[in-house]
Amino acid sequence: MRTRLPTLIAISVLALTGCSRGQEAASSGMAGEPLRFTAIPDQNTTELQEKFAPLAAYLTQRLGVPVVYLPARDYQASVEMFVTGDVGLAWYGGLTGVQARDRVPGARAIAQGDVDAQYYSYFVAHRDTGLSESAEFPVGIAQFAFTFGSEQSTSGRLMPEFFLRQHTGKAPQDFFQKPVGFSGSHDKTLELVASGQYQVGVVNYKVYDERVEQKRIDPNVVRVIWRTPYYADYNWTIRPDIDQNHGEGFAERLTEALVGIEDPVLLSALPRDRLVPAANDDYDAIRDIAMNLGMIR
């Protein structure tokens, strides 16, 4: 039996976003098990709640069942919520998606952003380092204080570490002269580098570009110094019992609803220009790298 905790969290989230999904379901005659979904907290939690509220409303209308967003306190918590069945759908990075599907046999990736087959990260540095953008891996960062994002982040840790090892032949703790940090999120990494607490860090390129566009980050202060090669990243992943919980053919209808989104407001929650179908084997390379680095049990 599912615990009451997810329901209580869901009620709190709906109150924060100003939208009672229970009232919405009642007024429209909806019944049945709500579809609960979560996402890795790679940005500010309040911001994610606000962004996902319109998407939840859209899916509620399209699928005919109440759809509720549940925030996760950290990356690993988003995986645990999926494993325990507290959520049936999750927006994951490449690594967290692989970890979740590895622990729930039959789980599968159903959609990804149009950019997610060719994702990349930025290595960034404070201007006081004197570092500038280069096509070559910036080996000069070894002398500076460096931070990853979350320990479980594909774009904020896994793939940047993979490329660092590839170019230097060393693990981060052996390459850098100072202890390596883990900020917990891309936003926090940018804040730490902007303040000078860390001189160098690595972030998801979309978060950096969005923050520059919003004038929340000054690119003259927090400079891009290297762009990683492409890799696969974010995806929507579903549990294998989603049809059992919501009716035959529900997984197919959910996939169609996600891939069919055209409204920029809904897509801005991700943020992506559109979604395309995805499959588990799209992330085989991520799984191999994670296993080599000991990040999958």
C-alpha positions in Angstrom: 0.0 0.0 0.0 1.3 3.4 -0.9 2.0 5.7 2.1 0.1 8.9 2.7 3.3 11.1 2.5 3.2 11.6 -1.3 -0.4 12.7 -1.1 0.4 15.2 1.6 3.3 16.6 -0.4 1.1 16.8 -3.5 -1.5 18.8 -1.6 1.2 21.2 -0.5 2.6 21.6 -4.0 -0.8 22.3 -5.5 -1.5 25.0 -2.8 1.8 26.7 -3.6 1.1 26.8 -7.3 -2.5 28.1 -6.7 -4.2 25.2 -8.4 -6.1 22.4 -6.6 -5.9 19.4 -8.9 -8.4 17.6 -6.6 -11.0 20.3 -7.2 -10.3 20.3 -10.9 -10.8 16.6 -11.1 -14.0 16.8 -9.2 -15.5 19.6 -11.3 -14.7 17.7 -14.5 -16.0 14.4 -13.3 -12.5 12.9 -13.3 -11.9 9.8 -11.2 -9.2 7.2 -10.6 -5.6 7.2 -9.5 -3.7 10.5 -10.0 -0.6 10.3 -12.2 2.2 11.7 -10.0 5.4 12.9 -11.6 8.7 14.4 -10.5 11.8 15.9 -11.9 15.5 16.1 -10.9 15.9 19.4 -9.0 18.6 20.9 -11.3 17.1 24.4 -10.8 15.5 26.3 -8.0 12.6 24.2 -6.5 10.1 27.1 -6.4 10.9 27.9 -10.0 10.3 24.3 -11.1 7.0 24.1 -9.2 5.8 27.2 -11.1 7.0 25.9 -14.5 5.5 22.4 -14.1 2.0 23.6 -13.0 0.9 24.4 -16.6 2.3 21.1 -17.8 0.4 19.2 -15.1 -2.8 21.0 -16.1 -2.2 20.1 -19.8 -1.7 16.4 -19.1 -4.7 16.4 -16.8 -6.8 17.7 -19.7 -5.3 15.4 -22.3 -5.3 12.2 -20.3 -8.5 12.6 -18.3 -6.9 11.8 -15.0 -5.5 14.2 -12.3 -1.8 14.8 -12.9 0.3 16.1 -10.0 3.9 17.3 -9.8 5.8 16.2 -6.7 9.2 18.0 -6.0 12.2 16.0 -5.1 14.7 17.3 -2.5 17.7 16.0 -4.5 18.6 13.8 -7.5 18.7 10.6 -5.6 15.4 11.3 -3.9 13.8 11.6 -7.4 15.1 8.1 -8.2 13.8 6.7 -4.9 10.3 8.2 -5.5 10.2 6.3 -8.8 11.5 3.0 -7.4 8.9 3.0 -4.6 6.1 3.9 -6.9 5.4 7.2 -5.4 5.6 8.6 -8.9 4.9 6.8 -12.2 6.6 9.4 -14.5 9.8 11.4 -14.1 11.9 13.9 -16.0 15.4 12.7 -15.6 18.9 13.5 -16.7 20.7 10.7 -18.5 22.3 9.3 -15.4 19.3 9.5 -13.1 17.2 7.9 -15.8 19.6 5.0 -16.2 19.8 4.6 -12.4 16.0 4.5 -12.1 15.4 2.1 -15.0 18.2 -0.1 -13.7 16.3 -0.5 -10.4 12.9 -0.9 -11.9 12.9 -3.7 -14.5 10.6 -2.9 -17.4 10.8 0.9 -16.8 11.4 2.8 -20.1 12.3 6.1 -21.5 9.5 7.4 -23.7 10.4 10.9 -24.8 13.4 13.3 -24.9 14.0 16.8 -26.0 14.9 17.4 -29.6 18.3 18.6 -28.3 18.9 15.7 -25.9 20.7 13.4 -28.3 23.4 16.1 -28.7 23.7 17.7 -25.3 26.8 19.3 -23.8 28.2 21.1 -20.8 30.2 24.3 -20.3 33.3 24.6 -18.1 33.1 28.1 -16.8 35.6 30.3 -14.9 35.6 33.6 -13.0 37.2 36.4 -15.0 39.9 36.8 -12.3 41.4 33.5 -13.3 42.4 35.1 -16.6 41.1 32.0 -18.4 39.4 32.5 -21.8 37.5 30.2 -24.2 39.5 27.5 -25.9 38.9 24.6 -28.3 41.3 22.5 -26.3 40.6 21.1 -22.8 41.7 23.8 -20.3 44.4 22.0 -18.3 45.3 25.2 -16.6 42.2 24.9 -14.4 44.1 22.4 -12.2 45.4 25.1 -10.0 42.0 26.6 -9.2 39.1 25.7 -6.8 36.6 23.7 -8.9 33.0 22.6 -8.3 30.8 20.1 -10.1 27.0 20.4 -9.7 25.1 17.5 -8.1 27.0 14.3 -7.6 24.3 12.5 -9.6 24.0 15.1 -12.5 24.8 13.9 -16.0 25.6 17.4 -17.3 27.0 18.7 -14.0 29.2 15.8 -13.1 29.1 12.5 -14.9 30.0 13.5 -18.5 32.3 16.4 -17.5 34.2 14.0 -15.3 34.3 11.5 -18.1 35.8 14.1 -20.5 38.2 15.4 -17.8 39.5 11.9 -17.3 39.8 11.3 -21.1 41.8 14.5 -21.6 44.1 14.3 -18.5 44.3 10.6 -17.7 43.5 11.5 -14.1 40.5 11.4 -11.7 39.3 14.9 -10.6 40.7 14.5 -7.1 44.1 13.7 -8.6 44.0 16.4 -11.3 42.9 19.4 -9.2 45.3 20.8 -6.6 42.5 21.8 -4.3 39.5 19.7 -3.0 36.7 19.3 -5.6 33.3 20.6 -4.6 29.7 19.6 -5.4 27.3 22.5 -5.4 24.1 20.5 -5.7 22.6 22.3 -8.8 23.6 24.3 -11.9 22.2 27.5 -10.5 24.3 27.1 -7.3 27.4 26.4 -9.4 26.9 29.6 -11.3 26.4 31.5 -8.0 29.6 30.1 -6.5 31.7 30.9 -9.5 30.2 34.4 -9.8 31.0 35.1 -6.2 34.6 33.8 -6.5 34.1 31.1 -3.8 35.0 28.6 -6.5 37.0 29.9 -9.5 36.0 27.2 -12.0 32.9 25.0 -12.4 30.9 23.0 -14.9 27.2 23.5 -15.8 24.4 22.5 -18.2 24.7 24.7 -21.2 21.0 25.4 -21.4 20.9 26.7 -17.8 23.9 29.0 -18.4 22.5 30.4 -21.7 19.1 31.0 -20.1 20.6 32.8 -17.1 22.7 35.0 -19.4 19.6 35.8 -21.5 17.7 36.7 -18.3 20.7 38.9 -17.2 21.1 36.8 -14.0 24.6 35.9 -15.0 27.2 38.3 -16.5 29.1 36.3 -19.2 32.0 38.7 -18.7 32.3 37.6 -15.0 31.4 33.9 -15.4 33.1 33.0 -18.7 32.7 29.9 -20.8 36.2 28.4 -21.2 35.4 25.0 -22.8 32.5 23.2 -24.3 32.3 19.4 -23.9 31.7 17.0 -26.8 28.0 15.9 -27.3 26.3 13.2 -25.2 22.7 12.0 -24.6 20.9 13.5 -21.6 17.4 14.3 -20.4 14.3 12.1 -20.8 10.8 11.2 -19.6 10.8 7.8 -18.0 7.7 5.7 -17.0 7.2 2.8 -14.6 6.2 -0.6 -16.1 2.9 -0.6 -14.1 1.6 2.6 -15.6 -1.0 0.9 -17.7 -2.1 -1.3 -14.8 -2.6 1.8 -12.7 -4.2 4.0 -15.3 -5.7 1.8 -17.9 -4.7 -0.2 -21.0 -2.9 2.0 -23.5 -2.2 4.8 -21.0 1.6 4.7 -21.7 1.0 5.2 -25.4 -1.5 8.1 -24.8 1.0 9.7 -22.4 3.8 9.5 -24.9 1.6 11.0 -27.6 0.6 13.8 -25.2 4.2 14.7 -24.5 5.5 14.4 -28.0 2.5 16.4 -29.2 3.2 19.5 -27.1 3.6 22.6 -29.1 2.9 25.4 -26.6 6.2 27.1 -25.7 4.9 27.8 -22.2 4.6 24.1 -21.5 7.9 23.3 -23.1 9.7 26.0 -21.1 9.4 23.9 -18.0 12.0 21.6 -19.5 13.2 23.8 -21.4 12.9 22.4 -24.9 11.5 23.5 -28.2 9.8 20.1 -28.7 9.9 16.5 -27.5 10.6 13.4 -29.6 10.2 9.7 -28.9 13.0 8.0 -26.9 14.1 4.5 -26.0 16.3 2.9 -23.3 19.1 2.1 -25.7 19.5 5.8 -26.5 21.3 6.0 -23.1 23.5 2.8 -23.4 26.6 5.0 -23.5 25.6 6.8 -20.4 25.1 3.5 -18.6 28.5 2.2 -19.7 30.3 5.3 -18.5 28.4 5.3 -15.2 29.3 1.6 -14.6 32.9 2.3 -15.3 32.9 5.2 -12.8 31.1 3.1 -10.2 28.0 5.2 -10.3 25.6 2.3 -10.9 25.5 -0.5 -8.4 
